[in-house]
Amino acid sequence: MSYPQLQMLIAGEWTNGTSGVTENVICPADGTVLGELPHASKEDLDDALNSSLEGFNKWRSETPLNRQSILEKAAKILEREFDKNSENLTREMGKPLAEAKIEMQVAIDLLRWYGEEGKRVYGRIIPSRIPNMEHEARKVPVGPVLAFVAWNFPATNVMRKVAGALAAGCSITIKPSEETPATAIAIGKALMEAGLPAGVLNIVFGVPSEVSEHLLSSPIPRKLSFTGSVPVGIHLQKLAAQNLIRCTMELGGHSPVMIFKDADIEAAVKHCAAGKFRNAGQVCISPTRFFIEEPVYDEFIKSFKSHVEAINVGDGLDSKSTMGPLVADRRLEVMEDFISDAVSSGGEVISGGGRGQSPGSFFEPTLIRDVPDTAKIMIEEPFGPVAPSASFSSIDEIIERANSLPFGLASYAFTSNPRTSQILKSEIESGMLAINSMHIHSVETPFGGLKHSGYGYEGSIEGLEAFLVTKYSSEIYT
């Protein structure tokens, strides 16, 4: 099965654009060139912006039922193309095919859920103090949307933005990652085939900083939704402020995992190993700081080590592989730097620690014990298959350590004590908390963080609200 031709979607047409600039898309499993991706010129970006305004004026006039019908048709098209799209997701991103299929299914579920929920955008009538007066608060689409997303989830990162905006009645111009473009293009093709009007969805590519600066300088967009790193999110927010563009920021995390002595240790180990090495650790909600209560520390580490060593690293299209490569070679040196610093700080590598097979950007799943909180990997998000661990002695201590960083996206805990659970729900500073599992998000639940992990939510009714504004009116009846 071949990788598809890569094009941009501008004003309802698939195009190579006018810049003449392209870049290669590289397969992380073997370093081969998958395809050639065109970049947008400033003129192309302006065409996308102008068409998004025209598309918005058409799309917001459609009934919610008609919008839902088109999104449902697109979902069925994505189901028809499910295997092909899943394989291409694996080719460009690297994750095992089984994980790619789960991601594609979640993307389809997001499209369906948002489409249905868009039919339930309710306003309200407010009782008046004045006779014969009516107060109405109405929810309406915010306007043309911009979205920029990271490479680690090529389907769900894109769909969270696209489905939410379209269900709310907005148009959207999105710049997916240039490293994983084919999945976004497949989503665009499904929506266009389903009957989405021209201009309602635009897909562009280019040098990220140049594209974002040009698009955000326009007065047309009224909303920005971003998934990516904290520094880039802060930069984009500053650019958006020039035109008072509303923002949703889903930024990085550094998720603590708190294993208490009363937990089911073997169950905790299984959940942690699966959660940590999913997508080779390239997940914003990945468990990244493992804290184990002292009486069960050695037991947990011993069992965790055996699970780590059972991971089969290889090409994601190989059914035997349970972990694929990192997205690109540049990430290998980053992992090595984290590990070197952890060891020099007093940590001990007890499994993995080095590069894997070549060619390809493979790295061994790695477990490090006794890592101090001052090590770089305990302070900066690693975004890779490295699990640092340390012990703790009390709930007050671990809450303080878990909350010590500026991040607050996801947190995890394992305990059989209901009182401990309630304390954590109250005291842990993160937008999402999972207890006794790694399951922290479904399409109908809010996904978002606190502090430097961003603000606003995706998924759930809160995710739909992000693309809506409230308009108030009053009227006196004579």
C-alpha positions in Angstrom: 0.0 0.0 0.0 1.5 3.3 -1.1 1.8 6.5 0.9 -0.6 9.2 -0.6 0.2 12.3 -2.6 0.6 15.2 -0.3 -1.2 18.4 -1.0 -2.8 21.4 0.8 -6.5 22.1 0.9 -7.2 25.8 0.1 -10.6 27.2 -0.7 -12.0 23.8 -1.5 -9.3 22.7 -3.8 -6.4 20.3 -3.3 -3.2 22.2 -4.4 0.6 22.2 -4.3 0.4 25.9 -3.7 2.5 28.6 -5.3 5.7 28.8 -3.3 7.5 26.0 -5.1 9.0 25.0 -1.8 8.7 21.4 -0.5 10.1 19.2 2.2 10.6 15.5 2.5 8.5 13.4 4.9 10.7 10.8 6.5 9.7 7.3 7.8 11.1 7.1 11.3 11.3 3.3 11.1 13.9 3.2 8.3 14.8 6.8 7.3 13.3 6.5 3.8 11.5 9.3 2.1 7.7 8.8 2.2 6.7 11.8 0.2 7.2 15.4 -0.8 5.2 18.0 1.1 4.4 21.4 -0.4 4.7 24.6 1.6 2.2 27.5 1.4 3.3 30.9 0.2 1.9 34.1 1.9 -0.5 34.4 -1.0 -1.7 30.8 -0.4 -2.2 31.6 3.3 -4.2 34.7 2.4 -6.4 32.7 0.1 -7.0 30.2 2.9 -7.9 33.1 5.3 -10.2 34.7 2.8 -11.9 31.4 2.0 -12.3 30.7 5.7 -14.3 33.8 6.2 -16.5 33.0 3.2 -16.8 29.4 4.4 -17.8 30.6 7.9 -20.6 32.7 6.5 -22.0 29.7 4.7 -21.4 27.1 7.4 -22.8 29.0 10.3 -26.1 29.3 8.4 -26.5 25.6 8.1 -28.7 23.9 10.6 -27.0 21.8 13.3 -28.8 18.8 11.8 -27.3 19.4 8.4 -23.8 19.9 9.9 -24.1 16.7 11.8 -25.2 14.8 8.7 -22.0 15.9 6.9 -19.8 15.0 9.8 -21.5 11.6 10.0 -20.9 10.9 6.3 -17.2 11.8 6.8 -17.0 9.4 9.8 -18.3 6.6 7.5 -15.8 7.5 4.9 -13.0 7.3 7.5 -14.3 3.9 8.5 -14.2 2.8 4.9 -10.6 3.9 4.6 -9.7 2.8 8.2 -6.9 0.2 7.4 -5.2 2.4 4.8 -5.2 5.5 7.0 -4.0 3.5 10.0 -1.1 2.1 8.1 -0.1 5.5 6.8 -0.3 7.0 10.3 2.2 4.3 11.4 4.4 5.0 8.4 4.8 8.7 9.1 4.7 8.7 12.9 6.2 5.3 13.9 3.8 4.0 16.5 2.7 0.3 16.3 -0.2 -0.3 14.0 -2.4 -1.5 16.9 -2.0 1.9 18.5 -2.6 3.7 15.2 -5.9 1.9 14.8 -6.9 2.9 18.3 -6.1 6.5 17.5 -8.0 6.4 14.2 -11.0 5.0 16.0 -10.9 7.7 18.6 -10.7 10.3 15.8 -13.8 8.9 14.3 -15.6 8.8 17.6 -14.6 12.5 18.2 -16.1 13.4 14.8 -19.4 11.6 15.6 -19.6 12.9 19.2 -19.0 16.5 18.3 -21.5 16.3 15.4 -24.2 15.0 17.7 -23.4 17.4 20.5 -23.5 20.3 18.0 -27.3 19.7 17.8 -27.5 20.5 21.6 -26.1 24.0 21.7 -28.6 25.6 24.0 -29.1 29.2 25.0 -31.4 30.4 27.8 -34.2 32.9 28.6 -33.5 34.9 31.7 -36.4 36.1 33.8 -36.8 39.9 33.6 -37.3 42.5 36.4 -39.2 44.6 33.9 -42.7 43.7 32.7 -43.1 42.6 29.1 -39.3 42.3 28.6 -37.4 39.2 27.5 -33.7 38.6 28.1 -32.1 36.0 25.8 -28.6 34.6 26.0 -27.7 32.8 22.7 -24.7 30.6 21.9 -23.2 31.3 18.5 -20.0 30.2 16.7 -17.0 32.3 17.5 -15.9 32.7 13.9 -13.1 31.5 11.7 -10.6 29.3 13.7 -6.9 28.7 13.4 -5.3 25.5 14.7 -1.7 24.3 15.0 -1.0 20.8 16.2 1.9 18.6 17.2 3.1 15.4 15.4 2.6 12.8 18.1 -1.1 12.1 17.5 -1.7 12.9 13.8 -5.4 11.9 13.9 -6.7 12.9 17.3 -4.7 16.1 17.6 -6.2 17.3 14.3 -9.7 15.9 14.9 -10.1 17.5 18.3 -9.8 20.9 16.6 -11.6 20.2 13.4 -14.6 18.3 14.8 -15.1 20.8 17.6 -15.0 23.8 15.3 -17.2 22.3 12.6 -19.8 21.1 15.0 -20.0 24.6 16.6 -20.6 26.1 13.1 -17.1 27.6 12.6 -14.7 27.3 9.7 -11.2 26.3 10.5 -7.7 26.6 8.9 -5.3 24.1 10.4 -1.6 23.6 10.1 -0.8 20.0 11.0 2.7 18.9 11.7 4.9 18.7 8.6 6.3 15.4 9.9 2.9 13.7 9.9 0.8 15.2 7.1 -1.0 12.3 5.5 -3.4 11.6 8.3 -4.6 15.2 8.4 -5.0 15.1 4.6 -7.1 11.9 4.9 -9.4 13.6 7.4 -9.7 16.6 5.0 -10.5 14.3 2.0 -13.2 12.5 4.0 -14.9 15.8 5.0 -14.8 17.2 1.4 -16.2 14.0 0.0 -18.9 14.2 2.6 -20.0 17.5 1.2 -18.3 20.1 3.4 -18.6 23.5 1.6 -15.4 25.1 0.1 -13.5 27.2 2.6 -14.9 25.7 5.7 -11.8 23.6 6.2 -8.3 24.7 5.0 -5.2 22.6 5.5 -1.8 24.3 5.0 1.8 23.5 5.6 5.1 25.4 5.8 7.8 26.7 8.2 5.8 26.7 11.5 6.9 30.1 12.7 6.3 31.8 9.3 2.9 30.2 8.9 1.7 31.0 12.4 3.0 34.6 12.4 1.3 35.4 9.0 -2.0 33.8 9.9 -2.2 35.4 13.4 -1.5 38.8 12.0 -4.8 38.7 10.1 -8.0 40.2 11.5 -10.0 37.3 10.1 -9.4 34.6 12.7 -11.4 34.9 16.0 -10.1 31.7 17.7 -6.8 29.9 18.0 -6.5 26.3 19.3 -3.0 24.9 19.8 -1.5 21.6 20.9 2.3 21.6 21.4 5.1 22.8 23.7 4.9 25.4 26.4 7.4 27.8 24.8 5.6 27.7 21.5 2.2 28.1 23.2 3.4 31.2 25.0 4.8 32.7 21.8 1.5 32.0 19.9 -0.5 33.5 22.7 1.5 36.7 22.4 0.9 36.8 18.7 -2.8 36.1 19.1 -3.1 39.0 21.6 -2.4 41.5 18.8 -5.8 40.8 17.4 -7.5 39.8 20.7 -7.9 36.2 19.3 -9.3 33.8 21.9 -7.1 30.9 22.7 -7.2 27.3 23.8 -3.8 26.0 24.8 -3.1 22.3 25.3 0.5 22.4 26.2 3.2 20.1 27.7 3.1 18.2 31.0 5.3 16.2 33.3 2.9 13.7 34.9 3.6 12.3 38.3 2.7 8.8 39.2 2.1 8.1 42.9 2.3 4.4 43.9 1.1 4.0 47.5 2.0 1.0 49.7 -1.7 -0.1 49.9 -2.0 -0.4 46.1 -2.3 -3.6 44.0 1.4 -3.4 43.0 1.2 -5.9 40.1 -1.8 -4.2 38.6 -0.1 -0.8 39.0 3.0 -2.1 37.3 1.0 -3.3 34.3 -0.8 0.0 33.9 2.4 2.0 34.3 4.4 0.0 31.8 1.6 0.2 29.2 1.0 3.9 29.8 4.7 4.9 29.9 5.8 3.3 26.7 2.6 3.9 24.6 3.7 5.8 21.5 7.3 5.4 22.8 6.5 7.9 25.6 5.7 10.7 23.1 2.5 11.6 24.8 1.7 14.9 26.6 -0.2 12.9 29.3 2.5 10.2 29.5 3.4 9.2 33.1 6.9 10.7 33.4 7.8 10.9 37.1 7.4 7.6 39.1 7.1 8.0 42.8 6.8 4.8 44.9 6.2 4.6 48.6 9.3 3.3 50.4 7.9 -0.1 51.7 7.0 -1.2 48.2 9.7 0.6 46.2 12.0 -2.4 45.5 9.0 -4.7 44.7 7.6 -2.2 42.2 10.9 -1.6 40.5 11.7 -5.3 40.2 8.4 -6.0 38.5 8.5 -2.8 36.4 11.9 -3.9 35.1 10.6 -7.2 33.9 7.8 -5.5 32.0 10.1 -3.0 30.4 12.4 -5.8 29.2 9.5 -7.6 27.7 8.8 -4.7 25.3 9.5 -5.6 21.7 10.9 -2.6 19.8 10.6 -2.5 16.0 8.9 -1.2 12.9 5.3 -0.3 13.8 4.0 -2.2 10.8 5.5 -5.4 12.2 2.8 -7.2 14.2 5.4 -8.3 16.8 6.4 -4.8 17.7 4.9 -3.3 20.9 6.9 -0.1 20.7 8.0 1.8 17.6 10.7 4.4 16.9 10.8 8.0 18.1 9.5 10.4 15.5 12.9 11.5 14.2 16.6 11.1 14.8 16.8 14.4 16.6 15.0 12.9 19.6 17.7 10.3 20.2 20.3 12.7 21.4 17.7 14.3 23.7 17.1 11.0 25.4 20.8 10.3 25.8 21.2 13.8 27.4 18.4 13.1 29.9 19.9 9.7 30.9 23.4 11.0 31.2 22.3 13.8 33.5 20.2 11.4 35.6 23.1 9.1 36.1 25.5 11.9 37.0 22.9 13.1 39.5 22.9 9.7 41.2 20.3 7.7 39.3 21.0 4.1 38.2 19.9 2.7 34.8 18.6 -0.7 35.4 17.1 -1.4 32.0 17.8 0.0 28.5 19.5 3.3 28.2 20.8 3.3 24.6 19.9 3.6 21.0 18.2 0.7 19.4 18.4 -0.9 15.9 19.6 1.0 12.9 18.4 2.4 10.5 15.5 4.2 12.1 15.2 6.4 15.2 14.8 3.6 17.7 15.6 4.0 21.4 15.5 1.3 24.1 12.7 1.5 26.7 14.6 2.7 29.8 14.1 2.5 33.5 16.2 4.5 36.0 15.9 4.2 39.7 16.8 6.6 42.6 16.6 9.7 40.5 16.7 12.9 42.6 14.1 15.6 42.0 17.0 17.9 40.9 17.8 15.8 37.8 16.9 17.3 34.5 14.5 14.5 33.6 12.5 15.2 36.8 12.1 18.9 35.9 11.8 18.9 32.1 9.3 16.8 30.1 11.3 14.0 28.5 8.8 13.0 25.8 10.3 9.7 25.2 10.6 6.1 26.5 12.5 6.8 29.7 11.0 6.2 33.1 12.7 7.8 36.1 11.8 6.6 39.6 12.2 7.6 43.2 10.7 6.8 46.6 8.6 8.8 49.0 7.6 8.4 52.6 4.3 10.2 53.2 1.3 11.6 51.4 2.1 15.2 52.4 5.6 14.8 50.9 4.5 13.3 47.6 1.8 15.9 47.1 4.4 18.7 47.5 6.8 17.0 45.1 4.1 16.2 42.6 2.9 19.8 42.6 6.4 21.3 42.6 6.7 21.9 38.8 5.0 24.6 36.8 3.1 21.9 34.8 -0.3 20.6 35.6 -1.8 18.5 32.8 -2.2 14.9 34.0 -1.5 13.0 37.2 -1.8 9.3 38.2 -2.1 7.5 41.5 -2.5 3.9 42.7 -4.1 3.3 46.1 -6.8 1.2 47.7 -7.5 3.8 50.4 -10.6 6.0 49.7 -9.3 8.7 52.0 -6.1 8.9 50.0 -8.1 9.2 46.8 -10.1 12.1 48.1 -7.1 14.0 49.4 -5.4 13.6 46.0 -8.5 14.8 44.1 -8.5 17.9 46.3 -4.8 18.7 46.5 -3.1 17.6 43.3 -2.7 20.5 40.9 -3.5 19.1 37.4 -6.3 19.3 35.0 -6.8 15.5 34.9 -6.2 12.8 37.5 -6.6 9.1 37.1 -6.6 6.8 40.1 -5.9 3.1 39.7 -5.7 3.3 35.9 -4.0 5.2 33.1 -7.4 6.0 31.4 -7.7 9.7 31.7 -9.7 10.8 28.7 -12.7 9.8 26.6 -14.3 11.9 23.8 -17.1 13.0 26.2 -14.8 14.1 29.0 -12.8 17.3 29.3 -9.2 17.2 28.3 -7.0 20.1 29.4 -4.5 21.3 32.0 -3.6 23.9 34.6 -0.6 26.2 35.2 1.9 26.1 32.3 0.1 23.1 30.8 -2.3 25.5 29.3 -6.0 26.4 29.6 -9.3 25.6 28.0 -10.6 22.1 27.2 -11.0 19.8 24.3 -13.6 17.0 24.1 -16.8 17.1 26.1 -19.3 19.9 26.2 -16.4 22.2 27.4 -14.6 21.4 24.2 -17.6 22.5 22.1 -18.0 25.7 24.3 -14.5 26.7 23.3 -15.8 27.4 19.8 -18.9 29.3 20.9 -19.5 32.8 22.2 -22.5 34.2 24.1 -24.7 36.9 22.6 -27.2 38.7 24.8 -30.3 40.5 23.6 -33.3 42.1 25.3 -36.7 43.0 23.9 -39.8 44.7 25.2 -43.1 43.5 23.8 -45.8 46.2 23.4 
